[in-house]
Amino acid sequence: MTTRSSSTAPPVARRPTTAAVTTAPQLPEELLAVLKRMRLPYLRSAAPEVLATARAQRWDPAEVLRVLITEEIRGRDEATRRMRRKAAGLPAGKTFASWREADSSIPPGTQTGLATLEWVARAENLAIAGPSGTGKTHFVEALAHKVIDAGMRVSWFTLESLTAAIGRATVDGSVAKTVARITRAELIVIDDIGMLPGGQAAGEAFYRVVDTAYERRSIAVTSNLHPSGFDTIMPKTLATATVDRLLHHAHIVLTEGTSLRLAEATAGKGVIPLT
């Protein structure tokens, strides 16, 4: 019997067409029961088509096993990414697919360098400061999606929502547990610092997360204020200690220009007509 080598076989099983679904034989009940017990749902789903193809094309048994296991891994990875995207609490679903590099005041080289995520691997931080509407949140959310696609986790907060989360934990005495959960993520984002007044509670919440993540996890912040001005929205002592840790291993990016949202609205783009 001739065999098909692994170099020419497809890397993963293709999703079945309508015809393939009707012709691929169902798995025996005993095998289905074993696969269910072993918790291999994606392998189980792909198996009828893969086995039919393998029989028709005389695949080597090792290749059949490789394709089926690869399909299970692919399915699990996709499910994990979906779960992590949902758990991250990303605000708007903005990715690099909708990012307009040429319209950003962030230098192209800086955009490219940050998109490699090497700074996340080194547990370095990112601070993006500039006027409202200059793409700070969009860029950081696009980075966050890349972090999740790379198999890592993201925690996303505004300073207000972070303060609320730590405040709730203070009531039931679970602050340490809550901060530990937040900083399990490889990237912690705190968005729009300075848009609303901070105060003591915000300063304490911000400090706790930055201090716990220091040199262990990456933190990305966006703000209309340069980090050196954070003492205008929270107690100076807390701000100084927080910024000292935040900027010790950090990339600082300053955006400039007028609001892209305002420019689009002025030009009539994105306006929903009345009916």
N, C-alpha and C positions, 0 to 999 in steps of 0.2 A: 504494500500500500504506500502510495506517495504521501508525503506530508508537506504542509505549508510552513515555511520558516517564519519566525517571529519578526524578521525584518520586513516581510511583505504583508503581513496581516495587519488589519486596522488596529490602531492603538486602543480604541474603546469601541464598544458595541454601539452601532448607530441606533437611533430611536426607530421603532418599528413603523413601517408604513401600514396603511389599511390592509393591503394585500398580505403583508408579512404577518400581521396579527391573525388573519383568518387561516393562514396555512401553517404557522408555527404550532407544533403540538403543545398541549398543556403539560405541565410537569406532573409526575405521579403524586398522588396525595401524600404518600409517605415522605417524599422528598420535600414537598411544600411544608409539611409539618416540621421537618428538621430545620429548614431554613428559617421558619418563623421562630422556632425555639432558639436558634442561634442569633436571631435579630439581624438578619441580612435582607432588609426589604428591597434595596436597590438591586442587589444581585438577583433576588427572586423575581423582580419585575423584568429584568433584562434577559434572564436565563432562557425562556422559550425561543426567542429570536436568535440569541447567540448559539444555542445548541443546534438549531435548524441550519444556520449558516455554516457552523463548523462541520456538520454532517455532509452538507452539500459540497463544501470546498475542501474537505478532508484535512482539517486543521490537526496539528499535533496536539495531543491532550494537554501538554504544558501551556500551549497558547490559549486554549479554551479557559484554563484556570486563570491565566494572567488577565485575559479580557474581562472575565466575570469579577475578579477581585478589583480590577481597576474601575469597573462600573460602580461597585459598592463604595470605593473610596471617593469617587467623583460625587456620588449622591450624598454621602455624608458631609463632604466638604461644602457642597452647596447649601445643605441644610444648616450647617454650622454658621456659614456666612449670613444666611437669612436671619437666624436667631440672634447673632451678634449685632446685625444692623438694627434689628428691632430693639434690642436691649440698650443700644448706645443712646437712643433718643435723639438722633440727628434731626435737625429742624426742618429741612425743606427738600431733601433728596437731590441736592445740587452736586454734580460730579464734574470731572474734567471734560466730559462730553459737551457740556454747555458752557464751559469756561472760555472766555475770549482773551487769550493771552496778549494779543496786540493792544487791547483796550486797557490793560492793567498798567499801573505805574510801577509795579514790581518788576525789576529788571529781568529779562528773559532767562539769563543765566541763573539767577536766584530761584526763579520758578522751577527750572529744570533740576537744580540741585536739591531743593526741598522735596520734589516729587520722587526722588530716588528712595526716600525714607531712611537714608543712612543715619540721619540725626536721631531718628526714633530708636534705631538699633543701638545707638550710643547713649541713650537716655539723656539726650540734650533737649533743651526747651526752645520754644518759638514764641516771640512776641511781635505781633503785627499791630501797628498804631497808625491812625490817620483819620481823616474826615469820614463822616457817615456816607455810605453809598459808594465807597471806592473799592469794593470787592473783597473786603477782609474776611467776612464770614463765608462767602462763597468759596474762596480759595482754601480756607481751613477745612470746610466741610468736604471739599473734593479730596483733600489730603486724608481726611478721616475715612472716607470710603476706600481709598487705596490701602490704608492701614488694615482695614477689615478684610479686603481682598487678599492681602498678604498673609492672612491667617492670625492676625492679632486682634486685640479688643480695644474698644474706645468707650470712654465715658464723656458725655457732653452735658454741659451746664451753662446757664448764664450765672452771673454772680448772684442774682436774686434767687434762682432756683437752688443753687448750692447752699446759700444761706438758709433757705427754708429746710433743705434736707438735713443739714447739721443741727438746725434748731429743733426739728422733730426728734432727732436722736438725743439731744440734750435732755429732753423731757423724760425719756425712758432709760436714760443712762447707757445708750448704745453708741456713743460718739466714736469710740475707738473702732468698734466693729464696722460702723458705717464708713469711716475714712478708709479702713483697710479694704472694704469692698470696692470703693471708688478707685483706689490706687492699685487694684489688681489689673486694671486696664493698662496696656502699654502706652496709650495716649490718653491724657485727660485734657479736655478742652473747656476753657472758661471764656465764654463769648460776651462781647458787649460790656466790658468793664467800663464804668464811668457814665453809662447812659442814665443810670438812676443813682440816687444817693446811696452810699454804702453804710458807714457807721461802724460801731464796735462789733456787732454781730457778724457783719459781712467781713470785716477785717480778720476776726478770729477764724471764721470758716475758711477763708482764703488761705490764711497762714497754715492751718492744720493740714490742708491738702498739699500745699507746696512743700512744707517741711517733711511730710511723710514720703512724698514722691522724690525728694531731693536725691539726685544721683542714682535713682533706681528706676524711675519712669519719666517719660517725656510729658511736659505740660505745654499746651499752646494757648495763648491768650490773645484776644482781639480787643482793641480799645480805641476810643477817640482820643485818649490821653497817652502820652509817652509813659512807660512804667515809672520814670522818675517823678511823675506827677500824681502817683496813686495816693500820696499822703494828703491830697486835697479832698479825697472822698472817703478816707478811713483814718483812724488814729495814726499819727506819725510813727510811733514806736512799732506798731504792727506792720505798717506799710514798709518801713525800712528793713525790718527783718525778713519780710516776705520777698521783697524785690531783690535783696541781697542774694537769697537762695535761687530765686527765679532766673536771674541774669548771670549767675556764675558760669553756667555752661549753656549759653543761649545764642540763638540767631535773632537779631533785631531787624525788622523790616518796617520801613516807613512808607505809607502810601500817601498819595497827594492827588489833587484835582477836585473837580466837582462831582456830585453824586451822579452815578450812571443811571440810577433809578429815576432821579429827577429829570435828567436829560432825555430819557426815553419817554417819560410822561409828557414833557414839554413838546416832544416831537410827535406825540399822539400814538406812540407804540405802547402796546399792552393795555390800551383803554378798551373796556368792554362797551360796545354801543348799546344804547337804550333801545328797547323794542316796544 
